[in-house]
Amino acid sequence: MSRSPVSHETRIVDQFTRWAKPFAELPIHADAESMAQTVSACSVTKGMKVLDVACGPGIVACGLALTGADVTGVDLTPAMIEQARLRARKAGVSVKYQIGNAQHLPFEADSFDRVVTRYSFHHMQEPSEILAEMVRVCRPDGRIIVIDATPTPDCQAHYDLAETLRDRSHTSALTLQQLLLMGTDAGLFPLETQQYRLESRLQDQVAPEDWSALKAMFVEDIASGQDRLGLGAWNAEDGIHFYFPISIVVWRKNC
Ligand SMILES: C[S@@+](CC[C@H](N)C(=O)[O-])C[C@H]1O[C@@H](n2cnc3c(N)ncnc32)[C@H](O)[C@@H]1O
């Protein structure tokens, strides 16, 4: 009798249950400069209704709540929601958190002024379906913001391979062109694209699944001098460092 394959959702919840606390505590996830850029790109005003999809430990949700927005966060992994509640308590803000699947957002159509998701699309098997759900729950003329790693077309395959060695719930990181096309296909009007690079140290990567293979890939990439990973990796005194290439894309939902 063959064993049933592990579903992608189970893989996500397993991974992020183990990672919830270290992910919440890793400083780069709350890096001040990128957070300021993120909050500014969301352009929220006091009282605006905002949804953070796949909110994880609520870093973006809390950042937006601190500006006075009325924020809701939804995530598939209960341990992440637990971390998110802790963070909101510590920050002294009120955020409505709930467990839920981004594939079927548990909200009425046209409910939010802003719908944002950060670092989640590369975990999705069908990111276009998640985007369609984000569009559904956003009010006409509201904004949808997607923030994620966007490798260049030349580096996408190598990047995905390295990320899969780090994290089995990685599916594929879209290139910026693919992400923008997805927005066009969803009927969205592009307002703004920004980019930032997030410096990270390889050994700080939360619980890599296959550490030796991942390290070997970086060592080879640095030795080749070709940057096939597109991460600009280098050897420093305290280990291998590299940059995550992140894009912020802001769209308007047409009336
Ligand atoms: C890399 S973390 C990012 C967390 C947070 N957005 C941030 O930027 O700090 C990815 C999150 O996506 C969540 N996730 C993955 N697939 C999901 C889905 N289908 N529905 C809801 N959440 C999902 C995971 O549980 C995890 O918390």
The ligand as an SDF file (V2000), in Angstrom:
LIG
                    3D

 27 29  0  0  0  0  0  0  0  0999 V2000
    7.9690   33.3010    5.6900 C   0  0  0  0  0  0  0  0  0  0  0  0
    6.5690   33.4370    6.7090 S   0  0  0  0  0  0  0  0  0  0  0  0
    6.1850   35.1650    6.5300 C   0  0  0  0  0  0  0  0  0  0  0  0
    5.4070   35.6890    7.7090 C   0  0  0  0  0  0  0  0  0  0  0  0
    5.0530   37.1790    7.6460 C   0  0  0  0  0  0  0  0  0  0  0  0
    4.2220   37.4870    6.5050 N   0  0  0  0  0  0  0  0  0  0  0  0
    6.2760   38.0450    7.6530 C   0  0  0  0  0  0  0  0  0  0  0  0
    6.5760   38.6510    6.6200 O   0  0  0  0  0  0  0  0  0  0  0  0
    6.9520   38.1270    8.6900 O   0  0  0  0  0  0  0  0  0  0  0  0
    5.3310   32.6700    5.7100 C   0  0  0  0  0  0  0  0  0  0  0  0
    3.9910   32.5330    6.4270 C   0  0  0  0  0  0  0  0  0  0  0  0
    3.0280   32.1340    5.4620 O   0  0  0  0  0  0  0  0  0  0  0  0
    2.0740   31.3250    6.1210 C   0  0  0  0  0  0  0  0  0  0  0  0
    1.3250   30.6090    5.0880 N   0  0  0  0  0  0  0  0  0  0  0  0
    1.8070   29.7950    4.1260 C   0  0  0  0  0  0  0  0  0  0  0  0
    0.8080   29.3300    3.3560 N   0  0  0  0  0  0  0  0  0  0  0  0
   -0.3380   29.8940    3.8330 C   0  0  0  0  0  0  0  0  0  0  0  0
   -1.6990   29.8260    3.4490 C   0  0  0  0  0  0  0  0  0  0  0  0
   -2.0970   29.0670    2.4030 N   0  0  0  0  0  0  0  0  0  0  0  0
   -2.6020   30.5300    4.1440 N   0  0  0  0  0  0  0  0  0  0  0  0
   -2.2230   31.3010    5.1970 C   0  0  0  0  0  0  0  0  0  0  0  0
   -0.9590   31.3960    5.6180 N   0  0  0  0  0  0  0  0  0  0  0  0
   -0.0130   30.7030    4.9440 C   0  0  0  0  0  0  0  0  0  0  0  0
    2.9410   30.4570    7.0280 C   0  0  0  0  0  0  0  0  0  0  0  0
    2.2030   29.8520    8.0430 O   0  0  0  0  0  0  0  0  0  0  0  0
    3.9580   31.4840    7.5320 C   0  0  0  0  0  0  0  0  0  0  0  0
    3.5280   32.0660    8.7390 O   0  0  0  0  0  0  0  0  0  0  0  0
  1  2  1  0
  2  3  1  0
  2 10  1  0
  3  4  1  0
  4  5  1  0
  5  6  1  0
  5  7  1  0
  7  8  2  0
  7  9  1  0
 10 11  1  0
 11 12  1  0
 11 26  1  0
 12 13  1  0
 13 14  1  0
 13 24  1  0
 14 15  1  0
 14 23  1  0
 15 16  2  0
 16 17  1  0
 17 18  1  0
 17 23  2  0
 18 19  1  0
 18 20  2  0
 20 21  1  0
 21 22  2  0
 22 23  1  0
 24 25  1  0
 24 26  1  0
 26 27  1  0
M  CHG  2   2   1   9  -1
M  END
$$$$
